[in-house]
Amino acid sequence: MVAGLLGLATAGRHRPVEHPPLVLVGCSGGPDSLALAAVTAFFAGRGEIRAGAVVVDHQMQPGSADVAARTAEQLRALGLEPVQVRTVDVAHDGGGPEAAARSARFAALDAAARELGAETVLLGHTLDDQAESVLLGLARGSGTRSLAGMRPRRGMYARPFLQLRRDETLAICRALDLEPWHDPANSDDAYLRVRVRHTVLPFLAAELGPGVTESLARTAGILGHDADFLDGLADQEFARIAQPGPPGAETPDEVSLPEDALRALAPALRMRVLARAVVVLGGYQPSQERLGAAEALLERKGSAGPVQMAGKVGAWRISRSQAVPHDGPGYGKLVFRRSM
């Protein structure tokens, strides 16, 4: 049961397998990821997997290198090997510090997995994190994908603790005499997520009942199925109508989308196709506000852009008032381009 929760393909007979897969734990040193590392080490001790870990030092707080080193020491004491500490530079490029840190973190985890040949990277998010994500999405007026929260599995990343409460991960650490690091940012009310955690959710639990956190997480699961279905349809439409450029390039720096084809799509698919163009060019998932601004270019009223999307990607249309051939590369299309 727990092996399935971890997203691991093991023999299921509580005995070593012939070629155990390498599984990495992305560990910050906090109670959630440290507890996950301990559980993963248990399976490694039975020979069902090989367990390693990656500690990402974002260098965003004084003493972060010492925290990373102490975390790596605890992980090795649990029996995880290899354990890597990866130091990253967080580049702020318009998406906000949290988004920039997340991008740097996943880039480091991706690189470690490739280098070490890991099949799975485990992340320590809990049911509480999922509920917080749903509330944050509601507060921001986000769409279905945002309200669906975090996926239990996406590509090589798995979140096996999404059904566990934060208190349970703390209990695991206490039972095993582990010393988790408590990020001071998690107590800083300047962050919206912290206010949701310490003020909003307790208020809702007091007024609506203690099961509100589980209900929010359950809502994320239901919406996740809907979002996956719509995303799949949008991917098909994007593949059908998108025109990446320059021709023959392995990595496009521009994507054109014919306006008539976009208008013919249902709104739910059209917004996803627009977002897909941004992500393909290396940008972040745009907010609904930014997507709405890009969609408004289809009305051909007012400015032809550019509209700045997330992650150094801009969108614009070629105005009909400009002297360009009607079959030119920008005419009758929305063009997304990555700035260098």
Secondary structure as GFF3:
##gff-version 3
##sequence-region A 1 340
A	DSSP	alpha_helix	2	5	.	.	.	ID=ss1
A	DSSP	beta_strand	22	26	.	.	.	ID=ss2
A	DSSP	alpha_helix	31	45	.	.	.	ID=ss3
A	DSSP	beta_strand	50	57	.	.	.	ID=ss4
A	DSSP	alpha_helix	64	77	.	.	.	ID=ss5
A	DSSP	beta_strand	83	87	.	.	.	ID=ss6
A	DSSP	alpha_helix	97	116	.	.	.	ID=ss7
A	DSSP	beta_strand	120	122	.	.	.	ID=ss8
A	DSSP	alpha_helix	127	139	.	.	.	ID=ss9
A	DSSP	alpha_helix	144	147	.	.	.	ID=ss10
A	DSSP	beta_strand	153	154	.	.	.	ID=ss11
A	DSSP	beta_strand	157	158	.	.	.	ID=ss12
A	DSSP	alpha_helix	166	175	.	.	.	ID=ss13
A	DSSP	three_ten_helix	184	187	.	.	.	ID=ss14
A	DSSP	alpha_helix	192	195	.	.	.	ID=ss15
A	DSSP	pi_helix	196	200	.	.	.	ID=ss16
A	DSSP	alpha_helix	201	208	.	.	.	ID=ss17
A	DSSP	alpha_helix	212	241	.	.	.	ID=ss18
A	DSSP	beta_strand	243	245	.	.	.	ID=ss19
A	DSSP	beta_strand	254	258	.	.	.	ID=ss20
A	DSSP	alpha_helix	259	263	.	.	.	ID=ss21
A	DSSP	alpha_helix	267	280	.	.	.	ID=ss22
A	DSSP	alpha_helix	288	296	.	.	.	ID=ss23
A	DSSP	three_ten_helix	297	299	.	.	.	ID=ss24
A	DSSP	beta_strand	307	308	.	.	.	ID=ss25
A	DSSP	beta_strand	313	317	.	.	.	ID=ss26
A	DSSP	beta_strand	333	338	.	.	.	ID=ss27
###
